[in-house]
Amino acid sequence: MPDKLPKTLLVVDDDPLNLTVINDTLRQEFRTRIATDGPRALALALNPPRPDLILLDIGMPGMDGFEACAKLKSDPRTAEIPVIFLSAHNRADEITQGLELGAVDYLSKPVIPSILLARVRNHLRLCESRELLADQNRHLERLVGERTRALQTQTDEVVRVQELTIVALGTVAETRDNETGNHIFRTQAYVKSLVERLAGSAYHRKNKNGYDWSQIWKSAPLHDIGKVGIPDSILLKPGKLTAEEFNIMKKHTELGRRALHTAESRANMRQSYLHVAMEIAYCHHEKWNGKGYPEGIAGNAIPASARLMALADVYDALISKRVYKAPISHDEAVDIILAEREIHFDPDVVDCFLDLKNEFREIALKFNDPVSEPLPESGLPLPYGSYPASSAAITHFSTP
């Protein structure tokens, strides 16, 4: 069997020195093509072999990187190619403009070879995972018309692969943030507990939304998939984000929804778990009182899947160590969440959580991060002072 062909990368920069450094870093692992201006880049992007990823300098004369990216994204033949912007600047407005144009990432120049390679590999893996997921969905659709008794066994296998792919995709996002450890496994288990407790209840009947509620906990690992597109300088910042940085961080909700919508579109059919994953990724930072983001919707207008995810996500952030804070105890976390009933959280979900609080603690211990301290019995000193059971505390401790 022939070896798998290396991925093709298009590197675009008008500075010959930068071009040489980037090309020399990448060409031993990937097939590279280079361009020194926007028009040449657009031409190469259409010529076979088309690039699997484009590294695009912003500050080029004539057609700059923003204009080149806009043209790439407006052409159906190149719209799905991931673009990583390169710039000698690290301005929040520039990063925001690039993300809004559809770029997946941003690297500051001069590039650090190890970081450049890691980010390129990460985005290529994410593309492969999306393509694999779409291929599996198409395969499942063909099987429906071909199988009878064998159908159930094969469907179970595909579903299992889908679940593993979801976890893999969530893990890709999690590897960008080395402080979160087993966060996706804990939050998935918390959501599963809430779903199972609410199954068959009046709350469940009111919020069915036409899909199997097991899809909620199965899709939970994808809640922060959009963080793959947030720059390391913001995602890994060991302190409070500025207002501009926080606005960029908030875009992970839209980036996540966009990535999942692309996967569903490629599957050419509506997939309930992808639909639920989009709800969760986009809305899990909304608040019951309408003061969340990105839409500021309130109450039952927030999808039930996102309401469950919101509580699970905040609870785990409260009890977990982060670069900007120490963990707090399980009991303190319970008090904060109770205080946020009808403010941050759906009151019915909070009531369910109170019934399950001991189970939440057991889950946290079961999936405790190997390098983290065990759950404290009492509160530890916090780097920014102590916080009351209030919205301020939730804002501070929640993962953005």
C-alpha positions as CSV (number, residue, x, y, z in Angstrom):
1,M,0.0,0.0,0.0
2,P,1.5,3.4,-1.0
3,D,2.5,5.8,1.7
4,K,0.0,8.5,2.5
5,L,0.8,11.7,0.6
6,P,1.9,14.6,2.9
7,K,-0.5,17.5,3.4
8,T,0.0,20.5,1.1
9,L,0.5,23.9,2.7
10,L,0.4,27.3,1.0
11,V,2.7,29.9,2.7
12,V,2.1,33.5,1.7
13,D,4.4,36.3,2.8
14,D,6.1,39.2,1.0
15,D,9.1,39.0,3.3
16,P,11.7,36.6,1.8
17,L,13.3,36.0,5.2
18,N,10.0,35.1,6.9
19,L,9.1,33.0,3.9
20,T,12.4,31.0,4.1
21,V,12.1,30.4,7.9
22,I,8.5,29.2,7.7
23,N,9.1,27.1,4.6
24,D,12.2,25.5,6.0
25,T,10.3,24.6,9.2
26,L,7.4,23.0,7.4
27,R,8.8,21.4,4.3
28,Q,10.4,18.4,6.0
29,E,6.9,17.2,7.2
30,F,4.6,18.8,4.6
31,R,4.5,19.6,0.9
32,T,4.8,23.4,0.7
33,R,4.0,26.0,-2.0
34,I,4.9,29.6,-1.6
35,A,3.6,32.9,-2.8
36,T,4.8,36.5,-2.2
37,D,1.5,38.4,-2.8
38,G,-2.2,38.0,-2.7
39,P,-3.1,37.4,-6.4
40,R,-0.4,34.7,-6.7
41,A,-1.8,33.0,-3.5
42,L,-5.3,33.0,-4.9
43,A,-4.1,31.4,-8.1
44,L,-2.1,28.7,-6.3
45,A,-5.0,27.9,-4.0
46,L,-7.1,26.9,-7.1
47,N,-4.3,24.9,-8.8
48,P,-3.9,21.2,-7.9
49,P,-2.8,20.0,-5.6
50,R,-5.0,22.4,-3.7
51,P,-3.7,23.4,-0.2
52,D,-5.0,21.7,2.9
53,L,-4.1,24.8,4.9
54,I,-3.0,28.3,4.1
55,L,-0.6,30.5,6.2
56,L,-1.3,34.0,5.1
57,D,0.6,37.2,6.0
58,I,-1.7,40.2,6.8
59,G,0.7,43.1,6.0
60,M,1.4,42.7,2.3
61,P,1.4,45.6,-0.2
62,G,-1.4,45.7,-2.7
63,M,-3.8,43.0,-1.8
64,D,-3.3,42.5,1.9
65,G,-4.0,39.3,3.8
66,F,-7.5,40.4,4.9
67,E,-8.6,41.0,1.3
68,A,-7.0,37.7,0.1
69,C,-8.8,35.8,2.9
70,A,-12.2,37.4,2.0
71,K,-11.7,36.3,-1.6
72,L,-10.8,32.8,-0.5
73,K,-13.8,32.5,1.7
74,S,-16.2,33.8,-1.0
75,D,-15.1,31.2,-3.5
76,P,-16.8,27.8,-2.9
77,R,-13.7,26.0,-4.3
78,T,-11.5,27.5,-1.5
79,A,-14.0,28.5,1.2
80,E,-13.3,25.4,3.4
81,I,-9.5,25.7,3.4
82,P,-8.4,26.7,6.9
83,V,-6.5,30.0,7.0
84,I,-4.0,30.9,9.7
85,F,-3.0,34.6,9.7
86,L,0.6,35.7,10.2
87,S,1.4,39.2,11.5
88,A,4.2,41.1,13.1
89,H,1.6,42.8,15.3
90,N,-0.5,41.3,18.1
91,R,-3.4,43.7,18.2
92,A,-6.8,42.7,19.4
93,D,-8.6,44.5,16.6
94,E,-6.5,42.8,14.0
95,I,-7.1,39.4,15.5
96,T,-10.8,40.1,15.7
97,Q,-11.0,41.1,12.0
98,G,-9.2,38.0,11.0
99,L,-11.5,35.7,13.0
100,E,-14.6,37.4,11.6
101,L,-13.3,36.9,8.1
102,G,-13.2,33.1,8.8
103,A,-9.6,32.5,9.8
104,V,-9.1,29.6,12.2
105,D,-6.0,31.0,14.0
106,Y,-3.4,33.7,14.3
107,L,0.4,33.5,14.7
108,S,2.7,36.4,15.6
109,K,5.9,36.9,13.7
110,P,8.7,36.1,14.0
111,V,7.2,32.6,14.3
112,I,8.5,30.1,16.8
113,P,9.1,26.9,14.8
114,S,7.8,24.5,17.5
115,I,4.6,26.5,18.0
116,L,4.1,26.9,14.2
117,L,4.4,23.1,13.7
118,A,2.1,22.4,16.7
119,R,-0.6,24.7,15.5
120,V,-0.5,23.5,11.9
121,R,-0.7,19.9,13.0
122,N,-3.6,20.7,15.3
123,H,-5.7,22.3,12.6
124,L,-4.9,19.6,10.1
125,R,-6.1,17.0,12.6
126,L,-9.3,18.9,13.2
127,C,-10.0,19.0,9.5
128,E,-9.4,15.3,9.2
129,S,-11.7,14.6,12.1
130,R,-14.5,16.7,10.5
131,E,-14.1,14.9,7.2
132,L,-14.1,11.5,9.0
133,L,-17.3,12.4,10.8
134,A,-19.0,13.4,7.6
135,D,-17.8,10.2,5.8
136,Q,-19.2,8.1,8.7
137,N,-22.6,9.8,8.5
138,R,-22.8,9.1,4.7
139,H,-21.8,5.5,5.3
140,L,-24.6,5.2,7.9
141,E,-27.2,6.5,5.4
142,R,-26.2,3.9,2.8
143,L,-26.4,1.1,5.3
144,V,-30.0,1.9,6.1
145,G,-31.1,0.7,2.6
146,E,-28.9,-2.4,2.5
147,R,-29.2,-4.1,5.9
148,T,-31.9,-5.8,8.0
149,R,-30.7,-7.8,10.9
150,A,-27.1,-6.8,10.5
151,L,-28.2,-3.2,10.5
152,Q,-28.4,-2.9,14.3
153,T,-24.9,-4.2,14.9
154,Q,-23.3,-2.0,12.3
155,T,-25.3,1.0,13.4
156,D,-24.1,0.4,17.0
157,E,-20.5,0.3,15.7
158,V,-20.9,3.6,13.8
159,V,-22.6,5.3,16.8
160,R,-19.6,4.2,18.9
161,V,-17.2,5.6,16.4
162,Q,-19.2,8.9,16.3
163,E,-19.0,9.1,20.1
164,L,-15.3,8.5,20.0
165,T,-14.9,11.1,17.3
166,I,-16.8,13.6,19.4
167,V,-14.5,12.9,22.3
168,A,-11.5,13.2,20.0
169,L,-12.7,16.5,18.6
170,G,-13.3,17.8,22.2
171,T,-9.8,16.6,23.1
172,V,-8.3,18.5,20.2
173,A,-9.8,21.7,21.7
174,E,-8.7,20.7,25.2
175,T,-5.1,20.2,24.2
176,R,-5.0,24.0,23.4
177,D,-5.6,24.7,27.1
178,N,-3.2,22.7,29.3
179,E,-5.1,23.6,32.5
180,T,-8.3,21.8,31.8
181,G,-7.1,18.1,32.1
182,N,-10.1,15.8,32.3
183,H,-12.6,18.7,32.0
184,I,-14.5,17.2,29.1
185,F,-14.9,13.8,30.8
186,R,-16.1,15.3,34.0
187,T,-18.5,17.7,32.3
188,Q,-19.9,14.9,30.1
189,A,-20.5,12.8,33.2
190,Y,-22.2,15.7,35.0
191,V,-24.5,16.3,32.1
192,K,-25.3,12.6,31.8
193,S,-26.3,12.5,35.4
194,L,-28.6,15.5,34.9
195,V,-30.2,14.0,31.8
196,E,-30.8,10.6,33.4
197,R,-32.3,12.2,36.5
198,L,-34.6,14.4,34.4
199,A,-35.7,11.6,32.0
200,G,-39.4,11.2,32.0
201,S,-40.1,14.2,34.1
202,A,-42.3,17.1,33.3
203,Y,-39.2,19.2,32.6
204,H,-38.1,16.5,30.0
205,R,-41.5,16.4,28.3
206,K,-41.5,20.2,28.1
207,N,-38.0,20.4,26.6
208,K,-37.8,17.4,24.4
209,N,-37.1,19.5,21.3
210,G,-37.7,16.5,19.0
211,Y,-34.5,14.6,19.8
212,D,-33.2,11.8,22.0
213,W,-31.9,13.5,25.2
214,S,-29.0,11.0,25.3
215,Q,-27.6,13.2,22.5
216,I,-27.1,16.0,25.0
217,W,-24.5,14.2,27.1
218,K,-23.0,12.5,24.1
219,S,-22.4,15.9,22.5
220,A,-21.2,17.6,25.6
221,P,-17.5,17.1,24.9
222,L,-17.8,19.5,22.0
223,H,-18.9,22.5,24.1
224,D,-15.6,24.3,23.7
225,I,-14.5,23.0,20.3
226,G,-14.4,26.6,19.1
227,K,-11.4,27.4,21.4
228,V,-9.3,25.8,18.7
229,G,-9.6,29.1,16.9
230,I,-8.6,31.3,19.9
231,P,-5.0,32.5,19.9
232,D,-2.7,31.1,22.6
233,S,-1.9,34.6,23.8
234,I,-5.5,34.9,25.0
235,L,-6.4,31.3,25.8
236,L,-3.4,30.6,28.0
237,K,-3.0,34.1,29.5
238,P,-2.3,33.6,33.3
239,G,-4.5,36.4,34.5
240,K,-7.6,38.4,33.9
241,L,-8.4,39.1,30.2
242,T,-8.8,42.7,29.0
243,A,-12.2,43.7,27.6
244,E,-10.9,43.3,24.0
245,E,-9.3,39.9,24.8
246,F,-12.6,38.7,26.4
247,N,-14.5,39.8,23.3
248,I,-12.2,37.6,21.2
249,M,-12.5,34.7,23.7
250,K,-16.3,34.9,23.5
251,K,-16.1,34.2,19.8
252,H,-15.3,30.5,20.6
253,T,-19.1,30.0,20.7
254,E,-19.6,31.1,17.1
255,L,-16.4,29.3,15.9
256,G,-17.7,26.1,17.5
257,R,-21.1,26.4,15.9
258,R,-19.5,27.2,12.6
259,A,-17.3,24.1,12.7
260,L,-20.1,21.8,13.6
261,H,-22.4,23.3,11.0
262,T,-19.7,22.6,8.4
263,A,-19.6,18.9,9.5
264,E,-23.4,18.6,9.3
265,S,-23.5,20.3,5.9
266,R,-20.9,17.9,4.5
267,A,-22.9,15.0,5.8
268,N,-25.8,16.4,3.6
269,M,-28.4,15.4,6.2
270,R,-29.5,16.7,9.6
271,Q,-27.8,14.8,12.4
272,S,-29.4,15.2,15.8
273,Y,-26.2,14.9,17.8
274,L,-24.5,17.6,15.6
275,H,-27.6,19.8,16.0
276,V,-27.5,19.4,19.8
277,A,-23.7,20.0,19.8
278,M,-24.3,23.2,17.9
279,E,-26.8,24.3,20.5
280,I,-24.4,23.5,23.3
281,A,-21.3,25.1,21.7
282,Y,-23.2,28.3,20.8
283,C,-25.4,28.8,23.9
284,H,-23.7,27.3,26.9
285,H,-22.6,30.8,28.1
286,E,-26.1,32.2,28.0
287,K,-27.7,33.0,31.4
288,W,-31.2,32.5,32.7
289,N,-31.6,36.2,33.3
290,G,-30.5,37.1,29.7
291,K,-27.1,38.6,30.7
292,G,-24.9,35.9,29.0
293,Y,-23.5,35.7,25.6
294,P,-23.4,35.5,22.6
295,E,-27.1,36.4,22.0
296,G,-28.2,37.5,25.5
297,I,-31.3,35.2,25.3
298,A,-33.1,34.3,28.5
299,G,-35.1,31.7,30.2
300,N,-36.7,28.9,28.1
301,A,-35.4,30.6,25.0
302,I,-32.0,29.0,25.8
303,P,-31.9,25.5,24.6
304,A,-32.3,22.9,27.4
305,S,-29.1,21.2,26.3
306,A,-27.1,24.5,26.8
307,R,-28.8,25.1,30.2
308,L,-27.6,21.7,31.5
309,M,-24.1,22.2,30.0
310,A,-23.9,25.7,31.6
311,L,-24.3,24.4,35.1
312,A,-21.9,21.4,34.5
313,D,-19.3,23.7,33.0
314,V,-19.4,26.3,35.8
315,Y,-19.4,23.6,38.6
316,D,-16.2,22.1,37.1
317,A,-14.6,25.5,36.7
318,L,-15.3,26.3,40.3
319,I,-13.7,23.1,41.8
320,S,-10.8,23.0,39.3
321,K,-7.4,24.6,39.4
322,R,-6.7,27.2,36.7
323,V,-3.7,29.3,35.9
324,Y,-5.6,32.3,37.4
325,K,-7.1,30.7,40.4
326,A,-7.0,27.9,43.0
327,P,-9.9,25.4,43.2
328,I,-12.6,25.9,45.8
329,S,-14.4,23.2,47.7
330,H,-17.4,21.2,46.5
331,D,-19.6,22.7,49.2
332,E,-18.6,26.2,48.3
333,A,-19.3,25.5,44.6
334,V,-22.8,24.1,45.6
335,D,-23.5,27.3,47.5
336,I,-22.5,29.5,44.6
337,I,-24.6,27.6,42.1
338,L,-27.6,27.7,44.5
339,A,-27.2,31.5,44.8
340,E,-27.3,31.7,41.0
341,R,-30.6,30.0,40.8
342,E,-32.9,32.0,38.4
343,I,-29.9,34.4,37.7
344,H,-27.3,32.4,35.9
345,F,-29.0,29.0,35.9
346,D,-32.4,27.4,35.1
347,P,-34.0,26.9,38.5
348,D,-35.2,23.4,37.6
349,V,-31.7,22.4,36.6
350,V,-30.3,23.8,39.9
351,D,-32.9,21.8,41.9
352,C,-31.9,18.7,40.0
353,F,-28.2,19.5,40.7
354,L,-28.9,19.7,44.4
355,D,-30.4,16.2,44.3
356,L,-27.2,15.0,42.6
357,K,-24.6,17.1,44.3
358,N,-23.0,14.0,46.0
359,E,-22.8,12.3,42.6
360,F,-21.2,15.3,41.1
361,R,-18.5,15.2,43.8
362,E,-17.9,11.5,43.1
363,I,-17.6,12.2,39.4
364,A,-15.1,14.9,40.1
365,L,-13.0,12.6,42.2
366,K,-13.2,9.8,39.6
367,F,-11.9,12.0,36.8
368,N,-9.6,14.1,39.0
369,D,-6.7,15.6,37.0
370,P,-3.5,13.6,37.6
371,V,-1.5,16.7,38.3
372,S,-4.2,18.6,40.2
373,E,-4.7,18.7,44.0
374,P,-7.7,16.7,45.2
375,L,-10.9,18.5,45.9
376,P,-10.4,20.7,48.9
377,E,-12.5,20.3,52.0
378,S,-12.6,24.1,52.4
379,G,-11.9,27.1,50.3
380,L,-8.4,28.0,49.4
381,P,-7.0,31.6,49.0
382,L,-7.9,33.0,45.6
383,P,-5.5,35.1,43.6
384,Y,-7.9,37.9,43.2
385,G,-9.4,37.8,46.7
386,S,-12.5,35.9,47.9
387,Y,-15.7,36.1,46.0
388,P,-19.3,35.9,47.4
389,A,-21.9,33.6,46.0
390,S,-22.8,36.0,43.2
391,S,-22.7,36.6,39.5
392,A,-19.3,38.1,40.0
393,A,-18.0,34.8,41.3
394,I,-19.6,32.9,38.5
395,T,-18.0,35.2,35.9
396,H,-14.6,34.9,37.6
397,F,-14.6,31.1,37.9
398,S,-16.4,30.1,34.7
399,T,-14.4,29.0,31.7
400,P,-14.9,31.9,29.2
